[in-house]
Amino acid sequence: MKNETGKAPTIQWYYKDWLSDKKLQLASPTTRGIWMNLLMYMIDCSLDGDECEGGELTNLTTRQIMQLGGCIESEAEAFIEDACAYAFCDIFVTSHGDVTIKSRRLKREHISRISARDRKRKQRRNEQGEFEGRKDVTPQTHRAPTPTPSPSTNYNAHFIQFWEAYPNKVDKKRSYKIWNKIPSIETLLPTILSAVKNQTIFREQKKSRKEFVPEWKHPSTWLNGECWEDEINIQPEQELVDL
């Protein structure tokens, strides 16, 4: 996205947050430089539209991290290790080695922008409706209102079960696309629901021990990464659900 001068717009940078982020400062200078590059690409995606999930780079290969981060393979691998170890961002590595990286701040701001746009669209529709109501003073024959379709009309029952169980309800449409791409997804439903429940218990146990608990993954990321296969260690005194 460029302004009238042909240049990309300026961005608001929280430099004090960068310098005071203790987790980030534990990482190597090379890792911090790669992270800075990736943040710029996340911001650029957010500005350019819907082709990229705002604040998130999804399913990157090591080679793509090398290209975006301007680094060699060993540095890209060290970045992934640092990000997992120090948790200065949300990072998820699939069993196939693909990596999804998310900036928590940029993700929150992206969701906030979407909500603001939705509110403005609703306000414009309401204002347009009031204007047309004042303009049209001719009595109208009463008609029964057309039923509004349920938001879940286009989603199958198995996906709805997953959606209702999963705590982070973000971008339902994209999550449903990922759901439909998973082979034999219907037969995996009991395993998926059990995994969500067990992971919820595991997270609550970590919170009770005052340990760091990252945000729930984006549901499309969780599905795409086959995270129902993640190994977790629930305390023995807790009730277990077989995976």
Sequence and secondary structure as in RCSB ss.txt:
>XXXX:A:sequence
MKNETGKAPTIQWYYKDWLSDKKLQLASPTTRGIWMNLLMYMIDCSLDGDECEGGELTNLTTRQIMQLGGCIESE
AEAFIEDACAYAFCDIFVTSHGDVTIKSRRLKREHISRISARDRKRKQRRNEQGEFEGRKDVTPQTHRAPTPTPS
PSTNYNAHFIQFWEAYPNKVDKKRSYKIWNKIPSIETLLPTILSAVKNQTIFREQKKSRKEFVPEWKHPSTWLNG
ECWEDEINIQPEQELVDL
>XXXX:A:secstr
   TTSS       HHHHHH HHHHHS HHHHHHHHHHHHHHHHHHHH TTS TTEEEEE HHHHHHHHT  HHH
HHHHHHHHHHH SSEEEE TTS EEEE HHHHHHHHHHHHHHHHHHHHHHHHHHHHHHHH  S            
TTTTS HHHHHHHHH S    HHHHHHHHHHSTTHHHHHHHHHHHHHHHHHHHHHHHHTT        HHHHHHT
TGGG      TTS     
